[in-house]
Amino acid sequence: MTPDPARDPLPWEALPPPLSELHEAAARLRGVAIETPLLESERLNARLGGRVLVKAEGLQHTGSFKLRGAWNYLAQLPPRRPPAHGCRRTAPPARPPPA
């Protein structure tokens, strides 16, 4: 079911994705992203009057949650064929240091 932006109180982008899409994204990330723990602070819980869990995404290779979104996006792109003429480099060849 496609959300109707005219009727929905939130923009359609703000609505959570279907559970099936979350499972598909998790499958694409398996073996790529680290399964990070949820951390809890009794002090923070007491201060806010409830239980607060913090996802430790700073433990990812990149130090942020961005790896998940970027990898999930790239993994869904259609495969590209290499150019018929082979590979090209984008930088000049390295020069040896001066003697």
Contacts in CASP RR format, 6 or more apart in sequence:
PFRMAT RR
TARGET T0000
AUTHOR 0000-0000-0000
METHOD contacts of the structure
MODEL  1
MTPDPARDPLPWEALPPPLSELHEAAARLRGVAIETPLLESERLNARLGG
RVLVKAEGLQHTGSFKLRGAWNYLAQLPPRRPPAHGCRRTAPPARPPPA
2 12 0 8 1.000
3 12 0 8 1.000
3 15 0 8 1.000
4 12 0 8 1.000
5 11 0 8 1.000
5 12 0 8 1.000
8 15 0 8 1.000
25 68 0 8 1.000
25 69 0 8 1.000
25 72 0 8 1.000
28 71 0 8 1.000
28 72 0 8 1.000
28 75 0 8 1.000
28 76 0 8 1.000
29 68 0 8 1.000
29 71 0 8 1.000
29 72 0 8 1.000
32 67 0 8 1.000
32 71 0 8 1.000
33 60 0 8 1.000
33 67 0 8 1.000
33 68 0 8 1.000
33 71 0 8 1.000
34 59 0 8 1.000
34 60 0 8 1.000
34 61 0 8 1.000
36 55 0 8 1.000
36 56 0 8 1.000
36 57 0 8 1.000
36 58 0 8 1.000
36 59 0 8 1.000
36 60 0 8 1.000
37 56 0 8 1.000
37 59 0 8 1.000
38 53 0 8 1.000
38 54 0 8 1.000
38 55 0 8 1.000
38 56 0 8 1.000
39 53 0 8 1.000
39 54 0 8 1.000
39 55 0 8 1.000
39 56 0 8 1.000
40 51 0 8 1.000
40 52 0 8 1.000
40 53 0 8 1.000
40 54 0 8 1.000
41 52 0 8 1.000
41 54 0 8 1.000
44 52 0 8 1.000
45 51 0 8 1.000
45 52 0 8 1.000
55 65 0 8 1.000
57 63 0 8 1.000
57 64 0 8 1.000
57 65 0 8 1.000
58 64 0 8 1.000
58 65 0 8 1.000
60 67 0 8 1.000
60 68 0 8 1.000
61 67 0 8 1.000
END
